[in-house]
Amino acid sequence: MGKIDLQSLEIQIDKLVQACQHLAEENQALQTQQVSLITERDTLLEKNALARDRIEAMIARLKAMDVGVIANEQR
C-alpha cells in the first residue's frame, strides 16, 4: 500500500468512527426518550383508569337517583 492508500484508509476509518459515535449518541438519546415516554404512558394510563372509575361511579349514582325518582312517581 502506498502512502495515499493509507491516508485514504485512515480518513475512511475516521469517518466510520465518527459515524459510530454519532449513532451511539443518537441511540442513547432515543433510549432516554423511550424511558420518558413509557413513564408518561404509565401515568396517563393510571389517570385514565381513575377517570373511568369516577365516571362509572357517577353513572351508577345517576341511575340510582333515576330509579328513586321513578319509584316516587309510582306512589
mmCIF file of the N, C-alpha and C atoms, coordinates in Angstrom:
data_MODEL
# 
_entry.id   MODEL 
# 
loop_
_atom_site.group_PDB 
_atom_site.id 
_atom_site.type_symbol 
_atom_site.label_atom_id 
_atom_site.label_alt_id 
_atom_site.label_comp_id 
_atom_site.label_asym_id 
_atom_site.label_entity_id 
_atom_site.label_seq_id 
_atom_site.pdbx_PDB_ins_code 
_atom_site.Cartn_x 
_atom_site.Cartn_y 
_atom_site.Cartn_z 
_atom_site.occupancy 
_atom_site.B_iso_or_equiv 
_atom_site.pdbx_formal_charge 
_atom_site.auth_seq_id 
_atom_site.auth_comp_id 
_atom_site.auth_asym_id 
_atom_site.auth_atom_id 
_atom_site.pdbx_PDB_model_num 
ATOM 1   N N  . MET A 1 1  ? 0.842   -1.187 0.000  1.00 0.00 ? 1  MET A N  1 
ATOM 2   C CA . MET A 1 1  ? 0.000   0.000  0.000  1.00 0.00 ? 1  MET A CA 1 
ATOM 3   C C  . MET A 1 1  ? 0.881   1.242  0.000  1.00 0.00 ? 1  MET A C  1 
ATOM 4   N N  . GLY A 1 2  ? 0.464   2.178  -0.774 1.00 0.00 ? 2  GLY A N  1 
ATOM 5   C CA . GLY A 1 2  ? 1.213   3.420  -0.824 1.00 0.00 ? 2  GLY A CA 1 
ATOM 6   C C  . GLY A 1 2  ? 0.747   4.377  0.247  1.00 0.00 ? 2  GLY A C  1 
ATOM 7   N N  . LYS A 1 3  ? 1.447   5.479  0.337  1.00 0.00 ? 3  LYS A N  1 
ATOM 8   C CA . LYS A 1 3  ? 1.133   6.498  1.333  1.00 0.00 ? 3  LYS A CA 1 
ATOM 9   C C  . LYS A 1 3  ? -0.279  7.054  1.123  1.00 0.00 ? 3  LYS A C  1 
ATOM 10  N N  . ILE A 1 4  ? -0.679  7.223  -0.125 1.00 0.00 ? 4  ILE A N  1 
ATOM 11  C CA . ILE A 1 4  ? -2.008  7.761  -0.437 1.00 0.00 ? 4  ILE A CA 1 
ATOM 12  C C  . ILE A 1 4  ? -3.090  6.774  -0.015 1.00 0.00 ? 4  ILE A C  1 
ATOM 13  N N  . ASP A 1 5  ? -2.863  5.493  -0.257 1.00 0.00 ? 5  ASP A N  1 
ATOM 14  C CA . ASP A 1 5  ? -3.830  4.473  0.140  1.00 0.00 ? 5  ASP A CA 1 
ATOM 15  C C  . ASP A 1 5  ? -4.015  4.455  1.655  1.00 0.00 ? 5  ASP A C  1 
ATOM 16  N N  . LEU A 1 6  ? -2.928  4.580  2.389  1.00 0.00 ? 6  LEU A N  1 
ATOM 17  C CA . LEU A 1 6  ? -3.015  4.590  3.855  1.00 0.00 ? 6  LEU A CA 1 
ATOM 18  C C  . LEU A 1 6  ? -3.757  5.827  4.353  1.00 0.00 ? 6  LEU A C  1 
ATOM 19  N N  . GLN A 1 7  ? -3.494  6.969  3.728  1.00 0.00 ? 7  GLN A N  1 
ATOM 20  C CA . GLN A 1 7  ? -4.196  8.192  4.128  1.00 0.00 ? 7  GLN A CA 1 
ATOM 21  C C  . GLN A 1 7  ? -5.688  8.072  3.836  1.00 0.00 ? 7  GLN A C  1 
ATOM 22  N N  . SER A 1 8  ? -6.012  7.517  2.686  1.00 0.00 ? 8  SER A N  1 
ATOM 23  C CA . SER A 1 8  ? -7.416  7.320  2.320  1.00 0.00 ? 8  SER A CA 1 
ATOM 24  C C  . SER A 1 8  ? -8.095  6.367  3.305  1.00 0.00 ? 8  SER A C  1 
ATOM 25  N N  . LEU A 1 9  ? -7.410  5.297  3.642  1.00 0.00 ? 9  LEU A N  1 
ATOM 26  C CA . LEU A 1 9  ? -7.942  4.334  4.608  1.00 0.00 ? 9  LEU A CA 1 
ATOM 27  C C  . LEU A 1 9  ? -8.120  4.988  5.973  1.00 0.00 ? 9  LEU A C  1 
ATOM 28  N N  . GLU A 1 10 ? -7.154  5.803  6.386  1.00 0.00 ? 10 GLU A N  1 
ATOM 29  C CA . GLU A 1 10 ? -7.244  6.500  7.667  1.00 0.00 ? 10 GLU A CA 1 
ATOM 30  C C  . GLU A 1 10 ? -8.444  7.446  7.686  1.00 0.00 ? 10 GLU A C  1 
ATOM 31  N N  . ILE A 1 11 ? -8.673  8.151  6.601  1.00 0.00 ? 11 ILE A N  1 
ATOM 32  C CA . ILE A 1 11 ? -9.818  9.065  6.508  1.00 0.00 ? 11 ILE A CA 1 
ATOM 33  C C  . ILE A 1 11 ? -11.126 8.283  6.594  1.00 0.00 ? 11 ILE A C  1 
ATOM 34  N N  . GLN A 1 12 ? -11.195 7.170  5.891  1.00 0.00 ? 12 GLN A N  1 
ATOM 35  C CA . GLN A 1 12 ? -12.407 6.344  5.929  1.00 0.00 ? 12 GLN A CA 1 
ATOM 36  C C  . GLN A 1 12 ? -12.656 5.794  7.331  1.00 0.00 ? 12 GLN A C  1 
ATOM 37  N N  . ILE A 1 13 ? -11.591 5.370  7.992  1.00 0.00 ? 13 ILE A N  1 
ATOM 38  C CA . ILE A 1 13 ? -11.728 4.850  9.360  1.00 0.00 ? 13 ILE A CA 1 
ATOM 39  C C  . ILE A 1 13 ? -12.192 5.957  10.301 1.00 0.00 ? 13 ILE A C  1 
ATOM 40  N N  . ASP A 1 14 ? -11.624 7.153  10.159 1.00 0.00 ? 14 ASP A N  1 
ATOM 41  C CA . ASP A 1 14 ? -12.046 8.282  10.992 1.00 0.00 ? 14 ASP A CA 1 
ATOM 42  C C  . ASP A 1 14 ? -13.531 8.587  10.786 1.00 0.00 ? 14 ASP A C  1 
ATOM 43  N N  . LYS A 1 15 ? -13.969 8.567  9.528  1.00 0.00 ? 15 LYS A N  1 
ATOM 44  C CA . LYS A 1 15 ? -15.388 8.809  9.232  1.00 0.00 ? 15 LYS A CA 1 
ATOM 45  C C  . LYS A 1 15 ? -16.268 7.729  9.853  1.00 0.00 ? 15 LYS A C  1 
ATOM 46  N N  . LEU A 1 16 ? -15.800 6.492  9.781  1.00 0.00 ? 16 LEU A N  1 
ATOM 47  C CA . LEU A 1 16 ? -16.545 5.379  10.360 1.00 0.00 ? 16 LEU A CA 1 
ATOM 48  C C  . LEU A 1 16 ? -16.637 5.516  11.878 1.00 0.00 ? 16 LEU A C  1 
ATOM 49  N N  . VAL A 1 17 ? -15.538 5.898  12.513 1.00 0.00 ? 17 VAL A N  1 
ATOM 50  C CA . VAL A 1 17 ? -15.531 6.106  13.965 1.00 0.00 ? 17 VAL A CA 1 
ATOM 51  C C  . VAL A 1 17 ? -16.496 7.228  14.339 1.00 0.00 ? 17 VAL A C  1 
ATOM 52  N N  . GLN A 1 18 ? -16.474 8.323  13.574 1.00 0.00 ? 18 GLN A N  1 
ATOM 53  C CA . GLN A 1 18 ? -17.391 9.437  13.839 1.00 0.00 ? 18 GLN A CA 1 
ATOM 54  C C  . GLN A 1 18 ? -18.843 9.001  13.674 1.00 0.00 ? 18 GLN A C  1 
ATOM 55  N N  . ALA A 1 19 ? -19.114 8.218  12.637 1.00 0.00 ? 19 ALA A N  1 
ATOM 56  C CA . ALA A 1 19 ? -20.473 7.721  12.415 1.00 0.00 ? 19 ALA A CA 1 
ATOM 57  C C  . ALA A 1 19 ? -20.910 6.831  13.572 1.00 0.00 ? 19 ALA A C  1 
ATOM 58  N N  . CYS A 1 20 ? -20.013 5.981  14.048 1.00 0.00 ? 20 CYS A N  1 
ATOM 59  C CA . CYS A 1 20 ? -20.328 5.109  15.192 1.00 0.00 ? 20 CYS A CA 1 
ATOM 60  C C  . CYS A 1 20 ? -20.604 5.927  16.446 1.00 0.00 ? 20 CYS A C  1 
ATOM 61  N N  . GLN A 1 21 ? -19.799 6.954  16.680 1.00 0.00 ? 21 GLN A N  1 
ATOM 62  C CA . GLN A 1 21 ? -20.009 7.817  17.842 1.00 0.00 ? 21 GLN A CA 1 
ATOM 63  C C  . GLN A 1 21 ? -21.351 8.538  17.744 1.00 0.00 ? 21 GLN A C  1 
ATOM 64  N N  . HIS A 1 22 ? -21.653 9.035  16.545 1.00 0.00 ? 22 HIS A N  1 
ATOM 65  C CA . HIS A 1 22 ? -22.933 9.721  16.341 1.00 0.00 ? 22 HIS A CA 1 
ATOM 66  C C  . HIS A 1 22 ? -24.098 8.770  16.594 1.00 0.00 ? 22 HIS A C  1 
ATOM 67  N N  . LEU A 1 23 ? -24.002 7.555  16.065 1.00 0.00 ? 23 LEU A N  1 
ATOM 68  C CA . LEU A 1 23 ? -25.068 6.572  16.259 1.00 0.00 ? 23 LEU A CA 1 
ATOM 69  C C  . LEU A 1 23 ? -25.204 6.172  17.726 1.00 0.00 ? 23 LEU A C  1 
ATOM 70  N N  . ALA A 1 24 ? -24.089 6.066  18.429 1.00 0.00 ? 24 ALA A N  1 
ATOM 71  C CA . ALA A 1 24 ? -24.136 5.738  19.856 1.00 0.00 ? 24 ALA A CA 1 
ATOM 72  C C  . ALA A 1 24 ? -24.831 6.848  20.640 1.00 0.00 ? 24 ALA A C  1 
ATOM 73  N N  . GLU A 1 25 ? -24.521 8.104  20.305 1.00 0.00 ? 25 GLU A N  1 
ATOM 74  C CA . GLU A 1 25 ? -25.175 9.237  20.968 1.00 0.00 ? 25 GLU A CA 1 
ATOM 75  C C  . GLU A 1 25 ? -26.666 9.264  20.650 1.00 0.00 ? 25 GLU A C  1 
ATOM 76  N N  . GLU A 1 26 ? -26.998 9.037  19.391 1.00 0.00 ? 26 GLU A N  1 
ATOM 77  C CA . GLU A 1 26 ? -28.404 9.022  18.985 1.00 0.00 ? 26 GLU A CA 1 
ATOM 78  C C  . GLU A 1 26 ? -29.150 7.885  19.671 1.00 0.00 ? 26 GLU A C  1 
ATOM 79  N N  . ASN A 1 27 ? -28.510 6.728  19.765 1.00 0.00 ? 27 ASN A N  1 
ATOM 80  C CA . ASN A 1 27 ? -29.109 5.580  20.436 1.00 0.00 ? 27 ASN A CA 1 
ATOM 81  C C  . ASN A 1 27 ? -29.383 5.894  21.904 1.00 0.00 ? 27 ASN A C  1 
ATOM 82  N N  . GLN A 1 28 ? -28.427 6.520  22.572 1.00 0.00 ? 28 GLN A N  1 
ATOM 83  C CA . GLN A 1 28 ? -28.601 6.886  23.977 1.00 0.00 ? 28 GLN A CA 1 
ATOM 84  C C  . GLN A 1 28 ? -29.759 7.865  24.135 1.00 0.00 ? 28 GLN A C  1 
ATOM 85  N N  . ALA A 1 29 ? -29.833 8.849  23.245 1.00 0.00 ? 29 ALA A N  1 
ATOM 86  C CA . ALA A 1 29 ? -30.922 9.829  23.305 1.00 0.00 ? 29 ALA A CA 1 
ATOM 87  C C  . ALA A 1 29 ? -32.274 9.152  23.088 1.00 0.00 ? 29 ALA A C  1 
ATOM 88  N N  . LEU A 1 30 ? -32.329 8.225  22.151 1.00 0.00 ? 30 LEU A N  1 
ATOM 89  C CA . LEU A 1 30 ? -33.579 7.513  21.886 1.00 0.00 ? 30 LEU A CA 1 
ATOM 90  C C  . LEU A 1 30 ? -33.980 6.622  23.060 1.00 0.00 ? 30 LEU A C  1 
ATOM 91  N N  . GLN A 1 31 ? -33.007 5.996  23.700 1.00 0.00 ? 31 GLN A N  1 
ATOM 92  C CA . GLN A 1 31 ? -33.313 5.167  24.867 1.00 0.00 ? 31 GLN A CA 1 
ATOM 93  C C  . GLN A 1 31 ? -33.846 6.020  26.010 1.00 0.00 ? 31 GLN A C  1 
ATOM 94  N N  . THR A 1 32 ? -33.248 7.195  26.205 1.00 0.00 ? 32 THR A N  1 
ATOM 95  C CA . THR A 1 32 ? -33.723 8.116  27.240 1.00 0.00 ? 32 THR A CA 1 
ATOM 96  C C  . THR A 1 32 ? -35.141 8.571  26.925 1.00 0.00 ? 32 THR A C  1 
ATOM 97  N N  . GLN A 1 33 ? -35.381 8.892  25.664 1.00 0.00 ? 33 GLN A N  1 
ATOM 98  C CA . GLN A 1 33 ? -36.716 9.323  25.245 1.00 0.00 ? 33 GLN A CA 1 
ATOM 99  C C  . GLN A 1 33 ? -37.724 8.194  25.441 1.00 0.00 ? 33 GLN A C  1 
ATOM 100 N N  . GLN A 1 34 ? -37.323 6.977  25.147 1.00 0.00 ? 34 GLN A N  1 
ATOM 101 C CA . GLN A 1 34 ? -38.216 5.834  25.309 1.00 0.00 ? 34 GLN A CA 1 
ATOM 102 C C  . GLN A 1 34 ? -38.614 5.660  26.777 1.00 0.00 ? 34 GLN A C  1 
ATOM 103 N N  . VAL A 1 35 ? -37.653 5.770  27.676 1.00 0.00 ? 35 VAL A N  1 
ATOM 104 C CA . VAL A 1 35 ? -37.946 5.656  29.105 1.00 0.00 ? 35 VAL A CA 1 
ATOM 105 C C  . VAL A 1 35 ? -38.931 6.746  29.521 1.00 0.00 ? 35 VAL A C  1 
ATOM 106 N N  . SER A 1 36 ? -38.702 7.954  29.046 1.00 0.00 ? 36 SER A N  1 
ATOM 107 C CA . SER A 1 36 ? -39.583 9.073  29.368 1.00 0.00 ? 36 SER A CA 1 
ATOM 108 C C  . SER A 1 36 ? -40.996 8.827  28.841 1.00 0.00 ? 36 SER A C  1 
ATOM 109 N N  . LEU A 1 37 ? -41.098 8.348  27.616 1.00 0.00 ? 37 LEU A N  1 
ATOM 110 C CA . LEU A 1 37 ? -42.412 8.097  27.020 1.00 0.00 ? 37 LEU A CA 1 
ATOM 111 C C  . LEU A 1 37 ? -43.137 6.949  27.721 1.00 0.00 ? 37 LEU A C  1 
ATOM 112 N N  . ILE A 1 38 ? -42.409 5.936  28.129 1.00 0.00 ? 38 ILE A N  1 
ATOM 113 C CA . ILE A 1 38 ? -43.027 4.822  28.857 1.00 0.00 ? 38 ILE A CA 1 
ATOM 114 C C  . ILE A 1 38 ? -43.561 5.315  30.196 1.00 0.00 ? 38 ILE A C  1 
ATOM 115 N N  . THR A 1 39 ? -42.785 6.153  30.877 1.00 0.00 ? 39 THR A N  1 
ATOM 116 C CA . THR A 1 39 ? -43.229 6.719  32.151 1.00 0.00 ? 39 THR A CA 1 
ATOM 117 C C  . THR A 1 39 ? -44.478 7.570  31.947 1.00 0.00 ? 39 THR A C  1 
ATOM 118 N N  . GLU A 1 40 ? -44.461 8.404  30.912 1.00 0.00 ? 40 GLU A N  1 
ATOM 119 C CA . GLU A 1 40 ? -45.625 9.251  30.619 1.00 0.00 ? 40 GLU A CA 1 
ATOM 120 C C  . GLU A 1 40 ? -46.844 8.393  30.284 1.00 0.00 ? 40 GLU A C  1 
ATOM 121 N N  . ARG A 1 41 ? -46.639 7.335  29.513 1.00 0.00 ? 41 ARG A N  1 
ATOM 122 C CA . ARG A 1 41 ? -47.735 6.431  29.147 1.00 0.00 ? 41 ARG A CA 1 
ATOM 123 C C  . ARG A 1 41 ? -48.335 5.787  30.391 1.00 0.00 ? 41 ARG A C  1 
ATOM 124 N N  . ASP A 1 42 ? -47.480 5.314  31.293 1.00 0.00 ? 42 ASP A N  1 
ATOM 125 C CA . ASP A 1 42 ? -47.967 4.699  32.526 1.00 0.00 ? 42 ASP A CA 1 
ATOM 126 C C  . ASP A 1 42 ? -48.789 5.688  33.345 1.00 0.00 ? 42 ASP A C  1 
ATOM 127 N N  . THR A 1 43 ? -48.315 6.929  33.429 1.00 0.00 ? 43 THR A N  1 
ATOM 128 C CA . THR A 1 43 ? -49.040 7.966  34.163 1.00 0.00 ? 43 THR A CA 1 
ATOM 129 C C  . THR A 1 43 ? -50.401 8.220  33.525 1.00 0.00 ? 43 THR A C  1 
ATOM 130 N N  . LEU A 1 44 ? -50.431 8.312  32.208 1.00 0.00 ? 44 LEU A N  1 
ATOM 131 C CA . LEU A 1 44 ? -51.689 8.565  31.505 1.00 0.00 ? 44 LEU A CA 1 
ATOM 132 C C  . LEU A 1 44 ? -52.653 7.388  31.642 1.00 0.00 ? 44 LEU A C  1 
ATOM 133 N N  . LEU A 1 45 ? -52.140 6.171  31.604 1.00 0.00 ? 45 LEU A N  1 
ATOM 134 C CA . LEU A 1 45 ? -52.999 5.001  31.799 1.00 0.00 ? 45 LEU A CA 1 
ATOM 135 C C  . LEU A 1 45 ? -53.617 5.005  33.195 1.00 0.00 ? 45 LEU A C  1 
ATOM 136 N N  . GLU A 1 46 ? -52.814 5.386  34.185 1.00 0.00 ? 46 GLU A N  1 
ATOM 137 C CA . GLU A 1 46 ? -53.319 5.449  35.557 1.00 0.00 ? 46 GLU A CA 1 
ATOM 138 C C  . GLU A 1 46 ? -54.395 6.528  35.685 1.00 0.00 ? 46 GLU A C  1 
ATOM 139 N N  . LYS A 1 47 ? -54.140 7.700  35.108 1.00 0.00 ? 47 LYS A N  1 
ATOM 140 C CA . LYS A 1 47 ? -55.136 8.779  35.146 1.00 0.00 ? 47 LYS A CA 1 
ATOM 141 C C  . LYS A 1 47 ? -56.410 8.362  34.413 1.00 0.00 ? 47 LYS A C  1 
ATOM 142 N N  . ASN A 1 48 ? -56.249 7.667  33.303 1.00 0.00 ? 48 ASN A N  1 
ATOM 143 C CA . ASN A 1 48 ? -57.392 7.198  32.533 1.00 0.00 ? 48 ASN A CA 1 
ATOM 144 C C  . ASN A 1 48 ? -58.231 6.226  33.364 1.00 0.00 ? 48 ASN A C  1 
ATOM 145 N N  . ALA A 1 49 ? -57.577 5.310  34.054 1.00 0.00 ? 49 ALA A N  1 
ATOM 146 C CA . ALA A 1 49 ? -58.293 4.341  34.888 1.00 0.00 ? 49 ALA A CA 1 
ATOM 147 C C  . ALA A 1 49 ? -59.038 5.048  36.015 1.00 0.00 ? 49 ALA A C  1 
ATOM 148 N N  . LEU A 1 50 ? -58.397 6.033  36.642 1.00 0.00 ? 50 LEU A N  1 
ATOM 149 C CA . LEU A 1 50 ? -59.064 6.780  37.710 1.00 0.00 ? 50 LEU A CA 1 
ATOM 150 C C  . LEU A 1 50 ? -60.275 7.536  37.177 1.00 0.00 ? 50 LEU A C  1 
ATOM 151 N N  . ALA A 1 51 ? -60.117 8.175  36.025 1.00 0.00 ? 51 ALA A N  1 
ATOM 152 C CA . ALA A 1 51 ? -61.232 8.914  35.425 1.00 0.00 ? 51 ALA A CA 1 
ATOM 153 C C  . ALA A 1 51 ? -62.368 7.963  35.065 1.00 0.00 ? 51 ALA A C  1 
ATOM 154 N N  . ARG A 1 52 ? -62.040 6.804  34.501 1.00 0.00 ? 52 ARG A N  1 
ATOM 155 C CA . ARG A 1 52 ? -63.061 5.819  34.143 1.00 0.00 ? 52 ARG A CA 1 
ATOM 156 C C  . ARG A 1 52 ? -63.822 5.356  35.382 1.00 0.00 ? 52 ARG A C  1 
ATOM 157 N N  . ASP A 1 53 ? -63.100 5.085  36.470 1.00 0.00 ? 53 ASP A N  1 
ATOM 158 C CA . ASP A 1 53 ? -63.746 4.656  37.709 1.00 0.00 ? 53 ASP A CA 1 
ATOM 159 C C  . ASP A 1 53 ? -64.677 5.736  38.245 1.00 0.00 ? 53 ASP A C  1 
ATOM 160 N N  . ARG A 1 54 ? -64.227 6.986  38.196 1.00 0.00 ? 54 ARG A N  1 
ATOM 161 C CA . ARG A 1 54 ? -65.061 8.088  38.688 1.00 0.00 ? 54 ARG A CA 1 
ATOM 162 C C  . ARG A 1 54 ? -66.315 8.254  37.827 1.00 0.00 ? 54 ARG A C  1 
ATOM 163 N N  . ILE A 1 55 ? -66.161 8.142  36.520 1.00 0.00 ? 55 ILE A N  1 
ATOM 164 C CA . ILE A 1 55 ? -67.314 8.280  35.621 1.00 0.00 ? 55 ILE A CA 1 
ATOM 165 C C  . ILE A 1 55 ? -68.294 7.132  35.825 1.00 0.00 ? 55 ILE A C  1 
ATOM 166 N N  . GLU A 1 56 ? -67.777 5.918  35.968 1.00 0.00 ? 56 GLU A N  1 
ATOM 167 C CA . GLU A 1 56 ? -68.652 4.774  36.220 1.00 0.00 ? 56 GLU A CA 1 
ATOM 168 C C  . GLU A 1 56 ? -69.404 4.944  37.532 1.00 0.00 ? 56 GLU A C  1 
ATOM 169 N N  . ALA A 1 57 ? -68.739 5.481  38.553 1.00 0.00 ? 57 ALA A N  1 
ATOM 170 C CA . ALA A 1 57 ? -69.404 5.723  39.837 1.00 0.00 ? 57 ALA A CA 1 
ATOM 171 C C  . ALA A 1 57 ? -70.493 6.784  39.682 1.00 0.00 ? 57 ALA A C  1 
ATOM 172 N N  . MET A 1 58 ? -70.210 7.842  38.910 1.00 0.00 ? 58 MET A N  1 
ATOM 173 C CA . MET A 1 58 ? -71.217 8.884  38.681 1.00 0.00 ? 58 MET A CA 1 
ATOM 174 C C  . MET A 1 58 ? -72.423 8.320  37.937 1.00 0.00 ? 58 MET A C  1 
ATOM 175 N N  . ILE A 1 59 ? -72.167 7.496  36.934 1.00 0.00 ? 59 ILE A N  1 
ATOM 176 C CA . ILE A 1 59 ? -73.267 6.881  36.180 1.00 0.00 ? 59 ILE A CA 1 
ATOM 177 C C  . ILE A 1 59 ? -74.113 6.008  37.092 1.00 0.00 ? 59 ILE A C  1 
ATOM 178 N N  . ALA A 1 60 ? -73.466 5.242  37.958 1.00 0.00 ? 60 ALA A N  1 
ATOM 179 C CA . ALA A 1 60 ? -74.198 4.385  38.896 1.00 0.00 ? 60 ALA A CA 1 
ATOM 180 C C  . ALA A 1 60 ? -75.057 5.234  39.832 1.00 0.00 ? 60 ALA A C  1 
ATOM 181 N N  . ARG A 1 61 ? -74.504 6.358  40.322 1.00 0.00 ? 61 ARG A N  1 
ATOM 182 C CA . ARG A 1 61 ? -75.289 7.236  41.202 1.00 0.00 ? 61 ARG A CA 1 
ATOM 183 C C  . ARG A 1 61 ? -76.468 7.850  40.453 1.00 0.00 ? 61 ARG A C  1 
ATOM 184 N N  . LEU A 1 62 ? -76.248 8.261  39.216 1.00 0.00 ? 62 LEU A N  1 
ATOM 185 C CA . LEU A 1 62 ? -77.337 8.835  38.420 1.00 0.00 ? 62 LEU A CA 1 
ATOM 186 C C  . LEU A 1 62 ? -78.428 7.805  38.157 1.00 0.00 ? 62 LEU A C  1 
ATOM 187 N N  . LYS A 1 63 ? -78.036 6.578  37.864 1.00 0.00 ? 63 LYS A N  1 
ATOM 188 C CA . LYS A 1 63 ? -79.030 5.522  37.655 1.00 0.00 ? 63 LYS A CA 1 
ATOM 189 C C  . LYS A 1 63 ? -79.814 5.265  38.934 1.00 0.00 ? 63 LYS A C  1 
ATOM 190 N N  . ALA A 1 64 ? -79.128 5.266  40.067 1.00 0.00 ? 64 ALA A N  1 
ATOM 191 C CA . ALA A 1 64 ? -79.805 5.051  41.350 1.00 0.00 ? 64 ALA A CA 1 
ATOM 192 C C  . ALA A 1 64 ? -80.777 6.191  41.628 1.00 0.00 ? 64 ALA A C  1 
ATOM 193 N N  . MET A 1 65 ? -80.375 7.412  41.313 1.00 0.00 ? 65 MET A N  1 
ATOM 194 C CA . MET A 1 65 ? -81.267 8.559  41.506 1.00 0.00 ? 65 MET A CA 1 
ATOM 195 C C  . MET A 1 65 ? -82.474 8.441  40.583 1.00 0.00 ? 65 MET A C  1 
ATOM 196 N N  . ASP A 1 66 ? -82.262 8.001  39.353 1.00 0.00 ? 66 ASP A N  1 
ATOM 197 C CA . ASP A 1 66 ? -83.333 7.854  38.383 1.00 0.00 ? 66 ASP A CA 1 
ATOM 198 C C  . ASP A 1 66 ? -84.323 6.797  38.851 1.00 0.00 ? 66 ASP A C  1 
ATOM 199 N N  . VAL A 1 67 ? -83.828 5.684  39.376 1.00 0.00 ? 67 VAL A N  1 
ATOM 200 C CA . VAL A 1 67 ? -84.695 4.627  39.898 1.00 0.00 ? 67 VAL A CA 1 
ATOM 201 C C  . VAL A 1 67 ? -85.499 5.163  41.076 1.00 0.00 ? 67 VAL A C  1 
ATOM 202 N N  . GLY A 1 68 ? -84.862 5.963  41.921 1.00 0.00 ? 68 GLY A N  1 
ATOM 203 C CA . GLY A 1 68 ? -85.562 6.554  43.064 1.00 0.00 ? 68 GLY A CA 1 
ATOM 204 C C  . GLY A 1 68 ? -86.658 7.503  42.623 1.00 0.00 ? 68 GLY A C  1 
ATOM 205 N N  . VAL A 1 69 ? -86.415 8.279  41.603 1.00 0.00 ? 69 VAL A N  1 
ATOM 206 C CA . VAL A 1 69 ? -87.415 9.219  41.086 1.00 0.00 ? 69 VAL A CA 1 
ATOM 207 C C  . VAL A 1 69 ? -88.590 8.457  40.500 1.00 0.00 ? 69 VAL A C  1 
ATOM 208 N N  . ILE A 1 70 ? -88.321 7.401  39.748 1.00 0.00 ? 70 ILE A N  1 
ATOM 209 C CA . ILE A 1 70 ? -89.396 6.601  39.152 1.00 0.00 ? 70 ILE A CA 1 
ATOM 210 C C  . ILE A 1 70 ? -90.220 5.939  40.245 1.00 0.00 ? 70 ILE A C  1 
ATOM 211 N N  . ALA A 1 71 ? -89.574 5.428  41.273 1.00 0.00 ? 71 ALA A N  1 
ATOM 212 C CA . ALA A 1 71 ? -90.289 4.777  42.375 1.00 0.00 ? 71 ALA A CA 1 
ATOM 213 C C  . ALA A 1 71 ? -91.188 5.780  43.084 1.00 0.00 ? 71 ALA A C  1 
ATOM 214 N N  . ASN A 1 72 ? -90.721 7.004  43.297 1.00 0.00 ? 72 ASN A N  1 
ATOM 215 C CA . ASN A 1 72 ? -91.531 8.029  43.955 1.00 0.00 ? 72 ASN A CA 1 
ATOM 216 C C  . ASN A 1 72 ? -92.708 8.443  43.080 1.00 0.00 ? 72 ASN A C  1 
ATOM 217 N N  . GLU A 1 73 ? -92.542 8.467  41.779 1.00 0.00 ? 73 GLU A N  1 
ATOM 218 C CA . GLU A 1 73 ? -93.624 8.844  40.873 1.00 0.00 ? 73 GLU A CA 1 
ATOM 219 C C  . GLU A 1 73 ? -94.710 7.785  40.838 1.00 0.00 ? 73 GLU A C  1 
ATOM 220 N N  . GLN A 1 74 ? -94.352 6.531  41.075 1.00 0.00 ? 74 GLN A N  1 
ATOM 221 C CA . GLN A 1 74 ? -95.331 5.449  41.028 1.00 0.00 ? 74 GLN A CA 1 
ATOM 222 C C  . GLN A 1 74 ? -96.171 5.393  42.299 1.00 0.00 ? 74 GLN A C  1 
ATOM 223 N N  . ARG A 1 75 ? -95.780 6.074  43.331 1.00 0.00 ? 75 ARG A N  1 
ATOM 224 C CA . ARG A 1 75 ? -96.539 6.027  44.596 1.00 0.00 ? 75 ARG A CA 1 
ATOM 225 C C  . ARG A 1 75 ? -97.732 6.890  44.567 1.00 0.00 ? 75 ARG A C  1 
# 
